[in-house]
Amino acid sequence: MERYTIRHAVASDIAHLNDMLVEAVNGAAASTGVRRSRLAVLDDPRAFVYLAGWKRPSDFGAIAVDERGSSIGAAWARVLSPESAGDGFVASGVPELTIGVNPLWRARGIGRDLLRSVLTQAKVLGHSRVSLAVEHDNFARRLYLTEGFRTVRVTESFEVMVRQSS
């Protein structure tokens, strides 16, 4: 089995974060069979709010890198205002989390390691909560539940979940 490492996200990771935003938005595609194109995702203001202007002082995240040095996954969080909020917005000051993993690397624990890295960063930065939005059919929903996230709002297509710092 190939190994990977997790490092903190930096400003120059923007191209990889774009790729992982596409994967995150298409998280339920395996079960629904409906996948949005890269162009459609990156042109969608509701999705691109998670990357516009990356890396602001309040942005933080983690990148998974394989043995060859290729980025294979990412998790990042942003503190957004009510005016620029994403689907996972719950309150001012609560960072919204996004996770994407290259499809060839899924189901190997990378998403969990990325999630834990970002949650640790959030705690160090003084955030008591982290939120996210996940489609009902997204496999990652189970991951979030096992890592302490709880559903706080349900819409027709997704759930908003929050995790309190422990």
C-alpha positions in Angstrom: 0.0 0.0 0.0 1.3 3.4 -0.9 1.9 5.9 1.9 1.0 9.5 2.2 1.7 12.4 4.5 -0.5 15.3 5.7 0.8 18.9 5.7 -0.7 22.3 6.3 -2.2 24.0 3.2 -0.5 27.1 1.9 -1.4 29.8 -0.7 0.3 28.0 -3.6 -2.1 25.0 -3.1 -4.9 26.8 -4.9 -4.7 24.7 -8.1 -5.0 21.5 -6.0 -7.8 23.0 -3.9 -9.7 23.7 -7.1 -9.4 20.0 -8.1 -10.5 18.9 -4.6 -13.5 21.4 -4.6 -14.7 19.6 -7.8 -14.4 16.2 -6.0 -16.1 17.6 -2.9 -19.0 19.0 -4.9 -19.3 15.6 -6.7 -19.2 13.6 -3.5 -22.5 11.9 -4.0 -21.9 11.2 -7.7 -20.9 7.6 -7.0 -24.4 6.9 -5.7 -26.4 9.3 -7.9 -24.5 8.9 -11.1 -24.7 12.7 -11.7 -21.3 14.4 -11.8 -20.8 18.2 -12.4 -18.0 19.2 -14.7 -15.0 21.1 -13.4 -16.1 24.2 -15.3 -19.6 24.0 -13.8 -18.3 23.7 -10.3 -15.7 26.4 -10.5 -18.2 28.8 -12.2 -20.8 28.2 -9.5 -20.6 31.1 -7.0 -22.2 28.9 -4.3 -19.3 26.4 -4.6 -16.5 28.9 -5.4 -17.1 30.8 -2.2 -15.0 28.1 -0.5 -11.9 29.2 -2.5 -12.4 32.8 -3.7 -9.3 34.8 -2.5 -7.6 31.7 -1.0 -5.5 32.0 1.3 -6.9 34.7 3.6 -5.5 35.0 7.1 -8.4 33.2 8.6 -8.2 30.3 6.1 -6.6 27.0 7.2 -6.4 23.5 5.9 -4.4 20.3 5.2 -3.1 18.6 2.1 -2.5 14.9 1.6 0.6 14.1 -0.5 1.6 10.7 -1.8 5.2 9.2 -1.8 5.9 10.8 -5.2 5.0 14.3 -3.9 1.6 14.5 -5.7 -1.3 16.1 -3.9 -4.1 13.5 -3.5 -6.6 15.1 -1.1 -7.3 18.3 0.8 -9.5 19.6 3.6 -9.8 23.2 4.4 -12.0 25.6 6.3 -12.9 29.3 5.9 -14.7 31.7 8.2 -17.3 33.3 5.9 -19.6 36.2 6.5 -23.4 35.8 6.3 -23.2 37.8 3.0 -20.8 35.3 1.4 -21.9 32.2 3.3 -21.8 28.7 1.8 -24.3 25.9 2.2 -22.7 24.9 5.5 -23.0 28.3 7.2 -24.3 28.2 10.7 -23.0 31.5 12.3 -20.5 34.2 12.0 -17.1 33.1 13.2 -17.7 29.3 12.6 -15.5 28.0 9.9 -17.0 26.0 7.1 -15.2 22.8 6.1 -14.6 21.3 2.7 -13.0 17.9 2.0 -12.0 16.3 -1.3 -10.0 13.2 -2.0 -8.8 12.0 -5.4 -11.1 9.1 -6.4 -8.2 6.7 -6.7 -7.3 7.3 -3.1 -10.7 7.0 -1.4 -11.6 4.5 1.3 -8.0 4.5 2.6 -8.4 6.7 5.6 -7.1 9.9 3.9 -10.4 11.8 4.4 -10.4 10.9 8.1 -6.7 12.0 8.5 -7.4 15.3 6.7 -10.5 15.9 8.7 -8.7 15.3 12.0 -5.8 17.6 10.9 -8.2 20.5 10.1 -10.2 19.9 13.4 -6.9 20.1 15.3 -6.0 23.3 13.5 -9.4 24.8 14.2 -9.0 24.1 17.9 -5.5 25.6 18.0 -6.9 28.7 16.3 -9.6 29.0 19.0 -12.6 27.8 17.0 -15.1 25.9 19.3 -17.2 24.7 16.3 -16.7 23.7 12.7 -19.6 23.3 10.2 -20.1 21.6 6.8 -22.8 20.7 4.3 -23.0 17.2 3.0 -25.4 15.7 0.5 -27.7 13.0 1.9 -26.2 10.3 -0.4 -22.5 11.2 0.1 -20.5 8.4 1.5 -18.5 10.9 3.6 -21.6 11.6 5.8 -20.8 8.4 7.8 -17.3 9.7 8.4 -18.6 13.0 9.7 -21.0 11.2 12.1 -18.2 9.0 13.4 -16.0 12.0 14.0 -18.6 13.8 16.2 -20.5 15.9 13.7 -24.2 16.3 14.4 -26.9 17.4 12.0 -28.3 20.9 12.8 -30.3 21.6 9.6 -31.8 19.4 6.8 -32.7 20.6 3.3 -34.1 18.7 0.4 -30.6 17.9 -1.0 -28.1 18.2 1.9 -27.5 18.3 5.7 -25.7 21.0 7.6 -23.6 19.4 10.3 -21.6 20.9 13.2 -18.9 19.5 15.4 -18.0 21.0 18.8 -14.4 21.0 19.9 -13.6 18.4 22.5 
